[in-house]
Amino acid sequence: MPKQIVYKHKLATRWFHWLNFPLLAIMIWSGLLIYWANDIYEIRIFGITIFKFFPEVIYQWFNAAFRLADGMAWHFAFMWLFTINGGLYVLYTWVSGEWRDLLPNRRSFGEAWQVVLHDLRLRKTKPDQGKYNAAQRVAYSAIIVMGFGSIVTGLAIYKPVQLAWLMWLCGGYETARLLHFALTVGYVLFFGIHIGQVALAGWNNFRAMVAGFEVVDKPAPPPGNSPAERAAKTAAS
């Protein structure tokens, strides 16, 4: 079947996307080096620890032990790059009008569940979508809100005295730290789900975020409008 090129993602969108990936990865890695010094969070049921953040093997894997100073240096340096990149992306999305393709609408949450069922192979037909499907709209909008939350809570625990008003808005130091940690766990889950969705979508979808275009099947011409049929009509007339 004949193919055609369909342009999907603009250069700015692709740049912001690929810059954000290593920046966020560095922030998570350096945050782990900091968290090692006071790893107090765990999941407990009836007083029994079900899971502790994080098992010792995780610290060994990332060589995180006794690297608090390294973690703080990396984290506080790259937080500015992460903030600037995120701020420019939001500004670009607003000015360019691409927010119309990204923001969920009143049907998005219901349709997102249908996308999930399709990805799990529990639904045969793929839901209709535009540039982004409903699940992507919800997820990408949520990640922007999460980024803003990480910046606010991060600044609150970074400068708790100088930014006491921000600390108060976050509910205090302990609450701000817990929210900051929970958002980081959310990023890790988002990474895993996102990479899984990319794998399911295939090479064409991945290429669109690298090169900006997809190669799709060229739609068949309407009946009576193919070159052969037009030639036959011309000869008959």
Secondary structure, DSSP 8 states (H G I E B T S, - for coil): --EEEEE-S-HHHHHHHHHHHHHHHHHHHHHHHHHGGG---EEEETTEEEEESS-HHHHHHTT-TT-HHHHHHHHHHHHHHHHHHHHHHHHHHHHHTTHHHHS--TTHHHHHHHHHHHHTTS-SS----SSS-HHHHHHHHHHHHHHHHHHHHHHHHHSTTTTHHHHHHTTSHHHHHHHHHHHHHHHHHHHHHHHHHHHHH-HHHHHHHHHSEEEEE-----TT-SHHHHHHHHHH-
